[in-house]
Amino acid sequence: MRICVIGTGYVGLVAGACFADMGNNVICVDNDNDKLNLLSQGIVPIYEPLLDELVKSNLEKKRLKFTSDLENAVKESEICFIAVGTPQHEDGSANLHYVFEVAEQIAKSMNGHKIIVQKSTVPVGTIDKLKEIISENTKYSFDVISNPEFLKQGNAVDDFINPDRVIVGADSIESVKALKELYTPFFKTDDRFIVMDIKSAEMTKYVANSFLATKISFINEIANLCEKTGADIEKIRLGIISDSRIGNQFLYPGIGYGGSCFPKDVKAIIKTGDNNNCEMKILKSVDAVNTAQKKLFLEKIINKFGNDLSGKTFALWGLSYKPQTDDMRDAPSIGIVNGLLECGASVKAYDPRAIGTAKKIFADKINYASNSYIALKDADALLLLTEWNEFKRPDFDKMKLLMKSPVIFDGRNQYDCAELEQKEFEYYKIGK
Ligand SMILES: NC(=O)c1ccc[n+]([C@@H]2O[C@H](COP(=O)([O-])OP(=O)(O)OC[C@H]3O[C@@H](n4cnc5c(N)ncnc54)[C@H](O)[C@@H]3O)[C@@H](O)[C@H]2O)c1
């Protein structure tokens, strides 16, 4: 099939490369020329496992192209995906400016019937507005479909190629058929292609993310109660996940959820609730617990070292909001670093992939280490913020020799308390 994907970020690039890999002709459109220059040479500007190879091989086979020429891309395509960002406005609502702008451009570029697929996460009712914008700007017929994306950064290619489900919200049988044809190579069985009305599809994405965020805030709140009462969240976690109704995913206590989706999507559905006179009481608490959780970690450090951290150096392991990505959008590490700097501390950070991103955020306000052990030299404490694999089994004896004092604040509960006690580390974790 002939497809264009507008917006070549974490979602659009993965979708475009995976569709191309299934034999489709894909044009990826973006308005960021620096990004396009790199991509056209087969250089992927973000870190996402497997994506490099996929982009290179499909470029070579000429099934994948990168361009800023949206008009031509639309003219050459049967299906146009919108995958631009929907960041959050200050009041928490989704900023739909980019989506509406692209919809208008698509409409003005049409040369016949098109299927326009809304892949960005947008609030319920957005597609009604898209239909209005498009019909005001074209004389041709069109269908607009909702096809929210569920890939996880860090595992995006695999998630896209082996999806748990593909949700399609549509009001036209012909477009559903076209999307089914496009997605069929990604399924072994048909039951993962779920068709519904447009509004339900738009909402499904927010409901999935909000539920996952709820699990995280729930376990964090229980972890905080454990710290007050002497119970151990790790034992409790094991105790509850053995119940198959509860399940074992997304129940790890930590320093709060971050990333480009959960924080903004929870806020956006709260706003949708407010706009529809239906207060989202649980989700307001989920958001508030998360904001507090991000601050709590810093409070623990201040409790130990005092408000004035001048002269103190903190080693940071991990900056990205989760492992296997270089993305730091809304990462808990940002608030923690800023808090440490405000208290006068020095920070030396190491992350396997996110140093480039961190430099754009903190510039020379912090120091960057080329490996995890270099970060520890003369540190008053280590703060473990992202659970990258390479931090899981470190050489504690070597660490102790490098650090000024053997203190670890573990935001991801990676280590065994007994082992660290035996090695004479002062070890702080979440929920114990
Ligand atoms: N990142 C994720 O894990 C994820 C997962 C599922 C859904 N989503 C949703 O998908 C959407 C995209 O997310 P993302 O993380 O890929 O965003 P992103 O910021 O990485 O990418 C967006 C891209 O769109 C481009 N763009 C913006 N305006 C444009 C225009 N007018 N014309 C052409 N290109 C334009 C930007 O240059 C950028 O490359 C969001 O709605 C997000 O909520 C993201």
The ligand as an SDF file (V2000), in Angstrom:
LIG
                    3D

 44 48  0  0  0  0  0  0  0  0999 V2000
    6.2110    8.3120   22.5340 N   0  0  0  0  0  0  0  0  0  0  0  0
    5.4130    7.3050   22.8710 C   0  0  0  0  0  0  0  0  0  0  0  0
    5.8130    6.3490   23.5270 O   0  0  0  0  0  0  0  0  0  0  0  0
    3.9800    7.3110   22.4180 C   0  0  0  0  0  0  0  0  0  0  0  0
    3.2390    6.1180   22.4810 C   0  0  0  0  0  0  0  0  0  0  0  0
    1.9290    6.1310   22.0430 C   0  0  0  0  0  0  0  0  0  0  0  0
    1.3480    7.3100   21.5960 C   0  0  0  0  0  0  0  0  0  0  0  0
    2.0740    8.4550   21.5770 N   0  0  0  0  0  0  0  0  0  0  0  0
    1.4380    9.6660   21.0410 C   0  0  0  0  0  0  0  0  0  0  0  0
    1.8780    9.8200   19.6970 O   0  0  0  0  0  0  0  0  0  0  0  0
    2.0240   11.2110   19.3780 C   0  0  0  0  0  0  0  0  0  0  0  0
    3.4360   11.4840   18.9080 C   0  0  0  0  0  0  0  0  0  0  0  0
    4.3180   11.1930   19.9670 O   0  0  0  0  0  0  0  0  0  0  0  0
    5.9030   11.1220   19.7560 P   0  0  0  0  0  0  0  0  0  0  0  0
    6.4790   10.6980   21.0430 O   0  0  0  0  0  0  0  0  0  0  0  0
    6.1980   10.3600   18.5280 O   0  0  0  0  0  0  0  0  0  0  0  0
    6.2130   12.6730   19.5040 O   0  0  0  0  0  0  0  0  0  0  0  0
    7.5780   13.3080   18.9890 P   0  0  0  0  0  0  0  0  0  0  0  0
    7.6190   14.6770   19.5850 O   0  0  0  0  0  0  0  0  0  0  0  0
    8.7010   12.3700   19.1990 O   0  0  0  0  0  0  0  0  0  0  0  0
    7.3500   13.4360   17.4120 O   0  0  0  0  0  0  0  0  0  0  0  0
    6.4780   14.3370   16.8030 C   0  0  0  0  0  0  0  0  0  0  0  0
    7.0700   14.7030   15.4510 C   0  0  0  0  0  0  0  0  0  0  0  0
    6.1320   15.4920   14.7350 O   0  0  0  0  0  0  0  0  0  0  0  0
    6.8390   16.4860   14.0070 C   0  0  0  0  0  0  0  0  0  0  0  0
    5.9120   17.5650   13.6290 N   0  0  0  0  0  0  0  0  0  0  0  0
    5.3160   18.4730   14.4190 C   0  0  0  0  0  0  0  0  0  0  0  0
    4.5500   19.2950   13.6600 N   0  0  0  0  0  0  0  0  0  0  0  0
    4.6660   18.8880   12.3850 C   0  0  0  0  0  0  0  0  0  0  0  0
    4.1300   19.3300   11.1590 C   0  0  0  0  0  0  0  0  0  0  0  0
    3.2850   20.3690   11.0990 N   0  0  0  0  0  0  0  0  0  0  0  0
    4.4710   18.6720   10.0290 N   0  0  0  0  0  0  0  0  0  0  0  0
    5.3080   17.6400   10.0680 C   0  0  0  0  0  0  0  0  0  0  0  0
    5.8580   17.1540   11.2190 N   0  0  0  0  0  0  0  0  0  0  0  0
    5.5390   17.7740   12.3580 C   0  0  0  0  0  0  0  0  0  0  0  0
    7.9450   16.9110   14.9730 C   0  0  0  0  0  0  0  0  0  0  0  0
    9.0020   17.5600   14.3060 O   0  0  0  0  0  0  0  0  0  0  0  0
    8.3460   15.5490   15.5550 C   0  0  0  0  0  0  0  0  0  0  0  0
    9.3820   14.9500   14.7920 O   0  0  0  0  0  0  0  0  0  0  0  0
    1.6040   11.9610   20.6530 C   0  0  0  0  0  0  0  0  0  0  0  0
    0.2450   12.2840   20.5660 O   0  0  0  0  0  0  0  0  0  0  0  0
    1.8370   10.9490   21.7350 C   0  0  0  0  0  0  0  0  0  0  0  0
    1.0330   11.1840   22.8730 O   0  0  0  0  0  0  0  0  0  0  0  0
    3.3860    8.4770   21.9490 C   0  0  0  0  0  0  0  0  0  0  0  0
  1  2  1  0
  2  3  2  0
  2  4  1  0
  4  5  1  0
  4 44  2  0
  5  6  2  0
  6  7  1  0
  7  8  2  0
  8  9  1  0
  8 44  1  0
  9 10  1  0
  9 42  1  0
 10 11  1  0
 11 12  1  0
 11 40  1  0
 12 13  1  0
 13 14  1  0
 14 15  2  0
 14 16  1  0
 14 17  1  0
 17 18  1  0
 18 19  2  0
 18 20  1  0
 18 21  1  0
 21 22  1  0
 22 23  1  0
 23 24  1  0
 23 38  1  0
 24 25  1  0
 25 26  1  0
 25 36  1  0
 26 27  1  0
 26 35  1  0
 27 28  2  0
 28 29  1  0
 29 30  1  0
 29 35  2  0
 30 31  1  0
 30 32  2  0
 32 33  1  0
 33 34  2  0
 34 35  1  0
 36 37  1  0
 36 38  1  0
 38 39  1  0
 40 41  1  0
 40 42  1  0
 42 43  1  0
M  CHG  2   8   1  16  -1
M  END
$$$$
